[in-house]
């Protein structure tokens, strides 16, 4: 019986050890399972992150690529237009392309693209400038566009017409832009007011031998008198035409008053000198006589330069 009892004890002890070992194995397996489960969750999170990165990075890259392709297409199209309008040679086209890209990267011209620069050059050519003068004038044109807050096409028309009206080369575009901006700052008119007045009066003023500086100054004085834009230009043009081709009655009166419109060389005096001439010769008249004399010389048009 004793031996049988010993056998029972050993078997019982062995079973206990076996169950303990099985529990340890089970616990180990659970630990491994938990780790795999954690890794699975981590993997899922990485997958989600990957999808987000794909959307967040790929789509903007595709959009940027699309915008870049469109910009390139727009620039190429504008290049064809410039060539068609100007008849530029391949060498001139290469120069236009290089200049347009330089202006598109110019930090002094914020918001200007190469296509904008090419469009401005196209409009300058349409306004009558030569290709070489266009290259010289385009930067000042873009600067005027920014200063006046007008589009490039309008700025190009303003600059081109002013240069043509006074027979100026393209490198004088900076001068024209500065004159318009400064006159607007010093008077009651805007840059566009100055430009429209200059468009109306420029050709006749140049014909009368007046400089663009004196013409713009006269326009500024008229703006301060409340006459702006094309109204000012038309009034100035009419005044100059009255002096260049006076009626017989007006010519006789000016001769009687001793008013000299032309200098010793037969050239019309500049506008400041003309104002001084009238002020001096009419200064001794009464207001009634003075008004009658001005009405005879200039018709019903108001003489706005404050003689």
Residue pairs with C-beta under 8 A, 6 or more apart in sequence:
71 113
71 114
71 115
74 115
75 100
75 113
75 114
75 115
75 118
78 115
78 118
78 119
78 122
79 93
79 96
79 97
79 118
81 122
82 88
82 93
82 96
82 118
82 121
82 122
82 125
83 93
85 122
85 125
85 126
86 92
86 122
86 125
86 131
86 134
88 96
88 131
92 131
95 135
96 118
96 121
96 131
96 135
97 118
99 117
99 121
99 135
99 138
100 114
100 115
100 117
100 118
100 121
101 114
101 117
103 109
103 112
103 114
103 116
103 117
103 138
103 139
103 142
104 112
104 113
104 114
104 115
104 116
104 117
105 114
106 112
106 139
108 143
109 139
109 142
109 143
109 146
110 146
111 146
112 142
112 146
116 142
116 152
117 138
117 142
119 152
119 153
120 138
120 141
120 142
120 145
120 152
120 153
120 155
120 156
121 134
121 135
121 138
121 156
122 156
123 152
123 153
123 156
123 157
123 160
124 133
124 134
124 137
124 138
124 141
124 156
124 159
124 160
124 170
125 131
125 134
126 156
126 157
126 160
127 156
127 157
127 159
127 160
127 161
127 164
128 160
128 161
128 164
129 137
129 160
129 163
129 164
129 170
130 170
132 170
133 163
133 169
133 170
133 171
134 170
135 170
136 169
136 170
136 171
136 173
137 159
137 160
137 163
137 170
137 171
137 173
138 173
139 173
139 174
140 159
140 173
140 174
140 176
140 177
141 152
141 155
141 156
141 159
141 173
141 177
142 152
142 155
143 174
143 177
144 150
144 155
144 158
144 159
144 176
144 177
144 180
144 181
144 191
145 151
145 152
145 154
145 155
145 156
147 177
147 181
147 191
148 155
148 180
148 181
148 190
148 191
148 192
148 195
150 191
150 192
154 192
158 180
158 192
158 195
158 198
158 199
159 173
159 176
159 177
161 198
161 199
161 202
162 168
162 176
162 180
162 195
162 198
162 199
162 202
162 212
163 169
163 170
163 172
163 173
163 176
165 198
165 199
165 202
165 203
165 205
165 206
166 202
166 205
166 206
166 211
166 212
166 215
167 206
168 175
168 176
168 212
175 212
176 212
179 212
179 213
179 216
180 191
180 194
180 195
180 198
180 216
181 191
183 189
183 194
183 216
183 217
183 219
183 220
183 223
184 190
184 191
184 193
184 194
186 220
187 194
187 220
187 221
187 223
187 224
188 223
188 224
188 226
188 228
189 197
189 219
189 220
189 223
189 228
189 229
189 232
192 229
193 223
193 228
193 229
193 232
194 216
194 219
194 220
194 223
196 229
196 230
196 233
197 219
197 222
197 223
197 228
197 229
197 230
197 231
197 232
197 233
197 236
198 212
198 215
198 216
198 219
198 233
199 230
199 233
200 230
200 232
200 233
200 234
200 236
200 237
201 215
201 219
201 232
201 233
201 234
201 236
201 237
201 240
202 212
202 215
202 233
204 237
204 240
204 241
205 212
205 214
205 215
205 236
205 237
205 240
206 212
207 240
207 244
208 240
208 243
208 244
208 268
209 267
209 268
209 270
210 240
210 268
210 270
210 271
211 270
214 270
214 271
214 272
215 236
215 271
217 271
217 272
218 236
218 271
218 305
219 232
219 233
219 236
221 304
221 305
221 306
222 228
222 232
222 235
222 236
222 304
222 305
223 232
225 304
225 306
227 235
227 302
227 304
232 304
235 301
235 302
235 304
236 304
238 298
238 299
238 301
239 298
239 301
239 303
239 304
239 305
242 250
242 297
242 298
242 299
242 301
243 261
243 268
243 274
243 297
244 268
246 254
246 297
249 296
250 296
250 297
250 298
253 293
253 296
253 297
254 261
254 297
257 281
257 282
257 293
258 281
259 277
259 278
259 281
260 269
260 277
261 268
261 269
261 274
261 277
262 268
262 269
263 269
268 274
269 277
271 305
275 305
275 306
275 307
278 303
278 307
279 307
282 290
282 293
282 294
282 307
285 293
294 303
294 307
